[in-house]
């Protein structure tokens, strides 16, 4: 079985624009770089290396980081959107012989190799898995047979869309809820909660140097 992972990321300099009220441009870039590094660390730890990992991004900085780490960078023009970029990445993985795919969000600070290893082993029982976000309505990741002809539908309320689309192909779906994969940093409230959990600052006080760990 050839298992591939796809990590979509907007870009190190351009991502997390919703945090602009809390963090300056350099701090947001540092946060995005750290989150992508963590995702790649988790994938590398579960797979042994990053030779079967595709990082899809419109940001040259994210692609450079992927290449430096040994992942396969896939440029995205940035005009067609996330779902189209994932379609292109899936095509690239299939062309390289992928039999299963994990699409994993790049902003999951608690992701680790152990949870990804357990998730990957889910494929041994067949079917697909949708990684639920903290609200249970969004999608933080998808584990699919590479030949599952489902259209990606990331965005608000995407879990139900993905579940229905996968089931329509005849593939059994499991909703995967795991604290290590459900928490994503998207909003200022998410960032404050994460920093509070780390013990750097109180939930209502965020310093620009609190990214450093």
VOGU-3710 file (C-alpha; in Angstrom, 3 decimals, decimal comma):
1> xxxxxxxxxx> 0,000/0,000/0,000  1,386/3,396/-1,031  0,104/6,032/1,360  0,454/9,715/0,481  -0,275/12,850/2,490  -1,374/16,204/1,077  -0,936/19,369/3,147  -2,603/22,482/1,716  -1,306/25,789/3,064  -2,100/29,309/1,932
11> xxxxxxxxxx> 1,427/30,626/2,457  3,704/31,631/5,325  3,478/35,364/4,695  -0,167/35,441/3,630  -1,826/32,924/5,941  -3,751/33,640/9,151  -4,860/37,113/8,082  -7,679/36,891/10,636  -5,036/37,189/13,354  -3,814/40,562/12,111
21> xxxxxxxxxx> -5,381/42,285/15,112  -3,238/40,195/17,456  -0,023/39,604/15,552  2,093/41,625/13,185  3,176/40,359/9,796  6,408/38,798/11,050  4,667/37,093/13,951  2,015/35,638/11,645  4,700/34,377/9,300  6,528/32,765/12,225
31> xxxxxxxxxx> 3,280/31,155/13,383  2,512/29,776/9,922  6,040/28,412/9,557  5,880/26,753/12,976  2,504/25,165/12,243  3,665/23,807/8,883  6,848/22,473/10,488  4,756/20,709/13,132  2,530/19,130/10,505  5,569/17,919/8,575
41> xxxxxxxxxx> 7,184/16,624/11,775  4,053/14,590/12,548  3,893/13,183/9,031  7,593/12,369/8,962  7,368/10,667/12,342  4,474/8,467/11,233  5,785/7,677/7,735  9,554/7,635/8,245  10,213/10,433/5,761  8,422/13,026/3,653
51> xxxxxxxxxx> 9,016/11,504/0,239  5,275/10,795/-0,129  4,071/14,142/1,188  2,799/16,904/-1,095  2,609/20,496/0,124  0,209/22,459/-2,087  0,523/26,221/-1,783  0,392/29,486/-3,672  3,144/30,780/-1,369  6,731/30,416/-2,570
61> xxxxxxxxxx> 7,874/30,550/1,058  5,780/27,514/2,032  6,951/25,616/-1,048  10,575/26,384/-0,220  10,112/25,076/3,306  8,500/21,904/1,944  11,372/21,341/-0,458  13,928/21,918/2,296  12,203/19,293/4,440  12,107/16,705/1,652
71> xxxxxxxxxx> 8,419/16,992/0,759  7,115/17,499/-2,763  6,116/21,147/-3,360  3,153/21,691/-5,651  2,652/25,314/-6,766  -0,913/26,589/-6,747  -1,821/29,646/-8,785  -4,003/30,745/-5,891  -6,873/31,741/-8,187  -8,739/28,450/-8,415
81> xxxxxxxxxx> -9,134/27,933/-4,665  -8,321/25,265/-2,104  -10,528/22,507/-3,470  -9,116/22,782/-6,992  -5,574/22,762/-5,571  -6,385/19,565/-3,711  -7,719/17,976/-6,888  -4,393/18,741/-8,583  -2,455/17,335/-5,624  -4,557/14,167/-5,645
91> xxxxxxxxxx> -3,882/13,728/-9,358  -0,148/14,101/-8,689  -0,237/11,503/-5,917  -2,228/9,070/-8,046  0,285/9,481/-10,867  2,983/8,394/-8,429  1,081/5,257/-7,441  -0,817/6,348/-4,347  -3,357/3,844/-3,059  -4,516/5,927/-0,096
101> xxxxxxxxxx> -4,487/9,637/0,684  -4,544/11,746/3,806  -5,435/15,400/3,328  -4,321/17,193/6,473  -4,820/20,832/7,461  -1,615/22,720/8,176  -2,850/24,582/11,265  -3,245/21,779/13,811  -0,784/22,576/16,621  -1,489/19,345/18,518
111> xxxxxxxxxx> -0,979/16,956/15,589  1,626/14,291/16,286  3,035/11,172/14,693  1,221/8,755/17,016  -2,254/10,012/16,158  -1,449/10,057/12,444  -0,143/6,492/12,664  -3,376/5,355/14,315  -5,414/7,199/11,728  -3,490/5,702/8,824
121> xxxxxxxxxx> -4,081/2,211/10,204  -7,788/2,954/9,884  -7,324/2,263/6,167  -6,510/-1,350/6,967  -10,178/-1,747/7,945  -11,324/-0,139/4,715  -13,497/2,851/4,060  -12,738/6,534/4,584  -12,439/8,830/7,570  -13,331/12,491/7,998
131> xxxxxxxxxx> -11,347/14,334/10,673  -13,860/16,561/12,447  -12,952/20,035/13,649  -13,607/21,243/17,191  -17,208/22,197/16,362  -17,956/18,886/14,669  -19,148/20,641/11,509  -15,916/21,353/9,637  -13,223/19,144/8,129  -9,631/19,188/9,382
141> xxxxxxxxxx> -8,638/16,254/7,222  -9,744/13,400/5,017  -8,426/9,847/4,781  -9,497/8,275/1,505  -8,735/5,506/-0,937  -6,833/7,273/-3,697  -9,361/6,120/-6,276  -12,359/7,502/-4,359  -13,887/9,914/-6,878  -15,145/12,428/-4,338
151> xxxxxxxxxx> -15,086/16,162/-4,998  -13,325/18,101/-2,271  -15,684/20,530/-0,535  -13,649/22,294/2,143  -15,185/25,385/3,691  -17,735/26,206/6,367  -19,946/23,225/7,224  -17,871/20,916/5,046  -18,107/17,766/7,181  -21,666/16,994/6,083
161> xxxxxxxxxx> -20,815/17,726/2,449  -17,804/15,421/2,543  -19,747/12,671/4,324  -22,574/12,768/1,794  -20,206/12,923/-1,185  -18,094/9,996/0,002  -21,107/7,862/0,856  -22,496/8,581/-2,615  -19,453/6,795/-4,069  -20,278/3,665/-2,051
171> xxxxxxxxxx> -17,407/4,069/0,418  -18,154/3,674/4,125  -17,351/6,789/6,170  -16,125/7,109/9,755  -16,189/10,470/11,541  -12,829/10,707/13,314  -12,880/12,882/16,426  -9,562/13,239/18,202  -8,437/16,169/20,396  -5,015/16,158/18,744
181> xxxxxxxxxx> -6,563/16,786/15,320  -9,752/18,685/16,111  -8,180/21,911/17,357  -7,124/24,307/14,610  -5,908/27,873/14,908  -8,228/29,934/12,750  -9,610/32,790/14,809  -8,255/35,144/17,486  -10,188/33,113/20,069  -8,430/29,934/18,903
191> xxxxxxxxxx> -5,062/31,630/19,198  -5,817/32,892/22,717  -6,989/29,434/23,795  -3,853/27,814/22,408  -1,542/30,322/24,082  -3,430/29,941/27,357  -3,042/26,162/27,211  0,680/26,586/26,664  0,822/28,729/29,780  2,514/31,631/28,011
201> xxxxxxxxxx> -0,194/34,192/28,697  -3,641/34,438/30,162  -6,600/33,890/27,870  -7,150/37,634/27,541  -3,553/38,730/27,055  -1,562/37,871/23,986  1,961/39,106/23,410  3,599/39,101/20,012  6,560/37,132/21,318  4,405/34,338/22,728
211> xxx> 4,758/32,262/19,562  8,258/31,260/20,557  8,412/27,815/22,132
//
